[in-house]
Structures are given as C-alpha cells and as structure tokens.
Amino acid sequence: MPTPHPPRPPYPPPGGVPGESDEYLATRLRGRPDGEVAQSVALLMARHWQPARDYAAICLASPADLASPADLASMVTAAAFHQVLDRLALGEPALALRPRMLVAVRETVRVWSAEDRISSVLPELQKPSGGRGIRTTKSMTPENRRLAERSFQALPGLSRCLLWHTEVEAESITVPAALLGMDTDTASVALEQAREKFREGCVHAHRELAPSKDCRFYNRLLDVPIRRGGALLPDVQQHLAECPYCRSAAEQLSHFEGGLGVLLAEAVLGWGARRYLDSRPARARQSTHTSGSARHGGGRPRILPRIPLPGRRPPGAPRNSRALLTGVGVASAGLLATLFAAGLWSHDDGVDPAASTSAGGGTAPGVGSQSSPGTAQLPTAPGRSRLRNAGADLCLDITGKVKAGAGTELAACSDAVTQQWSLEKDGLLRSGADPGLCLDSHVDAGVAVLGKCAAGKDKRGDDVRYDLTVQGELLPRWDEQLALAATAGEPGADVVVKVRDGSPAQRWPADPTATATPGSLSVTGTGTPAARPAELFEKSA
C-alpha cells in the first residue's frame, strides 16, 4: 500500500512531472484558480486522450487514423472527458482513471445514438456495427464475463489501476506507479496483491451466484487444481460437462495462467474489447518478445488435459452418456484456441467467448442426423437451405432484383430461390439465386447486402465469409464479436451485423424446403423436421 508521502517515481508519468499523480491533478480541479484548473485538465488529457479517442473510433466503427478536431470520435472523447472531469471536480477519486474514461466514451456513444436529434445530424452514429449496435445491446458485459466484472469493480481503485495498465495496456509497472504517485517497488508488490484479490473475487462471485448447491460444492475443487496446474477430479470434469455456469467460471479462472488482459477488457468494456487490445502500442511491441511466455498464454496448453474432451471419459469417471456426448472442440476467434478444447456444449443458451466454429470443420455434439445420438458433424461440403431467424420465425430473403448491392430482409418462408443459401467450407455464404453473389456484411456499414463472392486471398474475403457456431450464429470474419441479426421480428425487417449477445434474433437454424434438390439439405420422412442450429446446410447421405 502507498505511504502518505511516497517516494517520487524514477520516471515521470506521461504529461506531467514526478510526483504528479492523477489524484494530485484532480485535487487541483476543486476550487482552484482557473489557471491551475486548466493546467490540470491539460495534463490529464495528455495522459488519457489518445487511448480514449482510439476506443471512441472503435465504438463508432470509424477509421482510427481520422483524427481531425472535428471528427466524431474526437467529439465523443471530449464529451466523455467533460463528464469524468466534472465528477472529479466534485470530489470523486481519480484512481483507475483510464477504464473510467473508456466506459464514459462507450456510454456517450450509446446515449448520443439513442437521441434522434443528435443522430439525425450525426448519421455516423447509425452504423449497426457502431452506435446503433451499442444502443440496442441489452448489456455491455458478456454473460461469460460476469464474475470477472463483479470482482474487478469490487477492487480498490489502486488495484484496478495497476491491473488495467499492466494487463490491458501492457505497459511497464513504472507507468501506473507514476499515475498513482508510488515508487515502482511498492507498485510491484501491490500488483501481485491485486492479481490475487482479483482471482479471489472471481471465486467468491462464482460461489455467491451459483445456481445450485452442486455448483457451490465444486467451487474450490474447481479453483485449486487450475491454480496449481493439476488435473481436475473426474467428478469435477463430469460436472463441467453438464453445467455451463461452472464451465464459464473455469474459463474465466483459466485466464489467470495467461491472457488476463483479455478477461479484464471484455469484462469492463464488452463492446470492441479485443479491437481495443489490438490497438495498444505497448501490447503490440510486447507480443513480439513474449509470445512463448507463460504470462502471455504460454502456460495454457497444460490446461487441456484437465478439461473433458469430446467423447473421452475422464479417468475413473462413471460412464455417463450425457457427460460423454456434450463436449465439443471449438475454434476460438484467436482468443481461447488452446485453452478450452471442450469449452462449448450444444445446449448452452448464453454466448461463449470460444463458441465460434468454422463452417468446414469441427464437431457439434447434440445435433445432426448422420451421427450417433447426441453427436453430429458440421458440414464438409456445401448444401443449400433457407435461413430461418429463430426470433422472428421468418427467413432471410433478398430485397428486389438479385444483383450486387441488393439488400436483404426477413420474409415469410417460402420455396423462393432468393431464400436459398449455401455455406461453403471456406466460409462463403453464397446466394442460391446467383451463385456469383454472397452475403456481404461490411460494404454498407454493417447492413447485410449482396456482394461479389471473394476468391482465394482476396483482401475483402472476410467481408463475405462467416463462421458458424453450434448455436446457429453466423459471425462475420472481419469481426467475430459481431453476429448476423434481424433488426425486428416482422416481415421487411433489415438484416445487419451487431454485437453478439446470443439472442434468438441472432440465431439462424437451417430450414429445409420441401423441394430440396440433390446436394441440398434434404427432407426425410413425411413432415419437415425441426431444424437444429448445427445442422445448417448439412448434406444428406
């Protein structure tokens, strides 16, 4: 803990001199002459402006290199600073100022986009992948980050500052030490204490919010082996196979072995967290030097033997078909590829951070007609099907003439060729009405339209490619934090990409037609079977 008069740090914080902590500058906002107030405001902005402006550009889906004083990202950043500095002037402590600034930026975008008078003169706020998406999102904290968010907010401001700057910003300990007015030795000790308190908070939150007494019973049996690097007990592995709440808790705890910055950013920011991480200069430099270290993910592979893999019975565990058939290997969007090889089960209702699966590989237990009960194979060859929106019970259709640039909408499901789609092994979502056209989610600010299918390594290939999750979500490869979604539950509703939240409006189970042709998703029996998410475009035998 810092002393009342800590030694001056060896390096000055950005925009100041040694000894001028954020809190020291904030005290000068309270009843001081205008000259001192202006100086403090300038120094605080020098320290925190650029990261806040970078995040504003992410929230607005604006070009990050557009930095003129009149651009919308700068306007949002200035408004967020005004709000935070006003609270500091009223006496709020200036600890952990960076994450507070970033959250204020996100909330400013959300409020502005909800105001018709503002959004009408600033149309950039209406992007589905930006302001409009933030406005319509029910919660900024993903369901699988609730424990981390609860624990982080319960920490003292000093601990939050140290964790954020070292783990998310990937900065040297000298930076948060200077922002706090501490010497680096004291800050290093406090950082280790902060990590431990953060982990204890996650474990405590898991126990407090546990939906059943079984989850509370397995609380410490889950935490201790992950902490020590040992194997999970067979009954713990079996419980994980059946309990999505405890699987999510185990995944969050596993970040303490590496990748803690990802956990923090997603818990605090939610929207655009990974893009913000990618924008941090110190993080980019650090990754080139520490790619194999345990602190940055090198220790994760040792978790694999402790997680129940698909179809593999944990040593000594009783034979339980439910436990054996509910695991599935997943391909995370660059986040947890080596962490949770069995991190997604087909009966999950929430959004798992590692739920993305390539359309051309992997298995999805719990669905499928060609495999044994409880298992299925994702398609290895393109078929054709309608895409029925689970929230609206309507199908994805093309608006007007079939051509590049034509819009898409929800319509009553029919056998029309404009409602036929095929998801290919390379992720292309191709129109059955014109096989040369694919669903493009990027060309029109997140509104889904028809565009030319990309070939090979075409630079716009990710605009028309998607990953399919076992829950039936279609995630655009240009940003897998987004998902294809309907804007309303009625015919004529636009189809866009928006932040992924696991809602029915973002699920598109396959809906076979009565006129299925060879090579398409066929209909068996006399009635149309209920479509299940991972059966999307699966060819019949």
Secondary structure by P-SEA (a helix, b strand, c coil): cccccccccccccccccccccaaaaaaaaccccaaaaaaaaaaaaaaccaaaaaaaaaaacccccccccccaaaaaaaaaaaaaaaaaaacccccaaaaaaaaaaaaaaaaaaacaaaaaacccccccccaaaaaaccccccccaaaaaaaaaaccaaaaaaaaaaccccccaaaaaaaacccaaaaaaaaaaaaaaaaaaaaaaaaaacccaaaaaacccccccccccccccaaaaaaaaccaaaaaaaaaaaccccaaaaaaaaaccccaaaaaaaacaaaaaaaaccccccccccccccccccccccccccccccccccccccbbbbbcccccccccccccccccccccccccccccbbbbccccccccccbbbcccbbbbbbbbcccccbbbbbcccccccbbbbbcccccccccbbbbccccccccccccccccccccccccbbbccccccccccccccbbbbcccbbbbcccccccccccccccccbbbbbcccccccccccccccccccccccccccccccccccccccccccc
